[in-house]
Amino acid sequence: MEQQQVDEDIDAPLVFQCSQCREIIGDTFAWICSDQELNTITLSSASPRVVINDQLVTSANGSDLGSTYATLHCTCGLELGRIYRTTALHLDHMRDLLTFNLDALTSYKLGSTGVHPESNDMLTFPSAIRMKEDIGKKIVQIQLLMIAHDEKLLDLQTQLSLLLK
């Protein structure tokens, strides 16, 4: 298991959201660890929008094999992760904490110019402005190119008409 501290990889606080309804779930101020093998992050606390299921489940496969947990859900119904109640020795640091599946979350960095979830294809307002500026520059380039080609075409037509006379 690879455990990472927030200071090593994150230079500004991150806010985590439900990938389905975009409710804020938590942030890196509650960061405990991440687990690359499980594809999870573990937080010490989360938003009241996170609901803990009362029923316990025992993992039947994976690196958390034999661990007992309750599932975490968003109020929209999406399963967000687990709260481990019993764990194998190598997962003890995650016991009784909120462990979220990265596939169920999107995130954005505070102080950034827009939302940066890895799976989000939607344009943010600042990126739309940059795109509009880029497109505007490209349109001007195309217009200049068309004017140059039009002038060359007019010149060729004039030369052709002189040759045909």
N, C-alpha and C positions, 0 to 999 in steps of 0.2 A: 504494500500500500504506500502511496506517495502522499505525504501530508505537506501542505504548503501554508505558510503564514501570509496574511493579507499584505504585509509591507513588502514582500519580495516581488510580487507581480502586479499589484494594483497601486497606481499613483494617485488616485482620487477615489472617494467613496462610490460604491456601486449600489444601485437600487434594483431589487429583484421583483419581477412582476409575473403573475400567472400568464402563461402563454396563450390561454384561451380568452380570458375576459380582460386582461391587462390590469387587474387589481394589484396594488402594491402588496407584496408578501413580506418583504424584509429588506435589510441592507447590510453592508459590510461592517457596520459598527457592532453587529452581533456575531461576526465571523468567528468560527472555531477552527474549521479545517475544510479541506476538499479531499476527495478520494477519486483518483483517476480511474481506477479499476471499476468502481461502482458508478462512476460518472455522476457524482453527487457533491454537494456542498453541505456543510453542517453549520447551523446557526444556533446561538443560545436562546434567541427569542424571535418572534415573528409577529406579523399583524394579526389583529383579532379576526381577520378574514380567513385565517387558517383554522380548519376544524379537525380535531383529533378524533378518529374513529375509536369506539370503545372495544371493538372486537380485536383480539390478538391473533396474529398469523405467524407461522413459523416458516422461515425461508427454506425451500427445498433444493436450491441450487445457487451457484455463484460463490463469490468470496465471503458472503454473509451466511453461508449454509449453516442451518441450525439456530440462527439468531431469531429471537421473537420480537415482533414489532407491531405497532398499531399504524394504520395508514393515515396520512395527512391529506386533506382535501381542501380545495378552495371553495368558497361559498357557491361558486358557479357549478361545482360538481367534479371538476377535474382533479384526478389524483396527483398530488404534488410530491409526495415522498413518504418518509417513515419516521417514526420515533421509536428507536430501538429500546426494548425493555430488558432483554438479555442478549448478550453478544459473545462471540468468540473473543479470546484474549486480544487479538490484533485489532479489534474494533471497540475495545472498552472506552476509548476516548470519545466515542459517539453515543454512548448509552445515555438515555433520558434527555437527549438533545434533539433538535429538529433537523432532520437530514432530508434535503430536497434533491429530486432528480433534475439534473440540468436540462433534460429534454422537456420538462414541464414549465420551465422558466424562461423569461426573456430578461434582459438587463440593460441599464444605461448608466453611464458614468456621469456623476454630478459635475457640472462645469463644462461638459462637452457641448457641442453644437447640435446634437440630435440624439435620437435613440439609436443604439447600435446592437440590437439583438442579432445574433449570427444568422438566424433563419428568417429575418424580417426583410421582405422585398419592398415594403412600402417606403415612399419618399418622406423624409422629414422636411420641415419647412426650410431650414437653412440649406439642405442639400438641393432642394428644388430651386432655390434662388441661385445657387452656384451653377446648376444645370442650365437654368435660363440664361445666365451670363455666358456660359460656354457655347450654348446654341446660338446666341446673338453674335458672338465673335465668328463662329463658323459660317453663319448666314452672310456676314459682311465679306468674309473670304470668298465665298461662293459667288456673291454678287460681283466682286472685283474680277474674279476669274471669268465670269460670263461676259462682262464688259470687254475684257481683253479679247476673248474669243469672238465676240460680235464685231469688234474693230478689225480683227484679222480676216473674218469672213467678208466684211464689207470691202476691205482692201483687195481680197482675192476676186470678188465679184467685179470690182472695177477693172482689175487687170484682165480678167477674162473677157469683159465686154470690149476692151480696147483691142484685144487680140482677134476677136471675131469681126471687127469692123474692117 
